[in-house]
Amino acid sequence: MIYGSIPMMIFILASGYLFTVYLLLALAKRTSTKTVPTSFPSSTEGKHKQEISSVRAKVTEAVNSQ
């Protein structure tokens, strides 16, 4: 076995590892920017606000009754 090529093999493996990590991070960054839009249509937005206020009132009532 020739031990003279071991340092070069370490360099090649380390480079491959760093390149793979770079590609995975780039892929993660690219997919994280494609999120669901946070704005809802105006017809459902009012409904959700009413539901939230209704739930909030019920929770407040439950907490105060104890």
N, C-alpha and C positions, 0 to 999 in steps of 0.2 A: 504494500500500500504506500502510495506517495503522499507524504505529509506536507509537501511544499504547496499544494493547492488548497489546503484547508483555510487559510486566511481569505482567499478569494471566494470560497464557498460560503463563508460566514457573511461576507459583504453582499453576495448575491441573495442569500436568504433574508438578510436584514432589509435590503432594498425592496424585495418582493413583499415583505411584511408591511413596510411603511407605505408602499404604493397601494396595497389592499386596504389598509386603514384609511388612507386618503380617499379612495374611491367610495368606501362605505359611508364616510362622513359627508361626502359630496352628495351621495344618493339620499341620505337622511335629510340633509338640508333642503334638497330639491323637493322631496315629498312633504316636508313639513310646511312649506309655503303654500301648498295646495289644500288649504283648509276650507271648511264650510263657511260661507259668508255669514257674518254675524247679524246682518240686517234682515228682519223678517218683513213680509208684506204687511201693509198697514191694517188689513182686515184681521189678521191673527194677532198682531201686536197688542191691540186693545184687549182682546180676549185673554191673553196671557197675563196682562197686568191685572185684570179683574180676578183671575184665578189666584195670583200671588197675593193680592190684598185679602181675598177670602181666606186663604190658608193662613196668612199672617194673623188675621183676626181670630181664627179658631185656635191657633197656637197660643196667642196671648190670653185668650179666655181659659184654656186648659191650664196654663201656668199659674194664672191668678186664682183659679179655683182650688189649688192645693194648699 
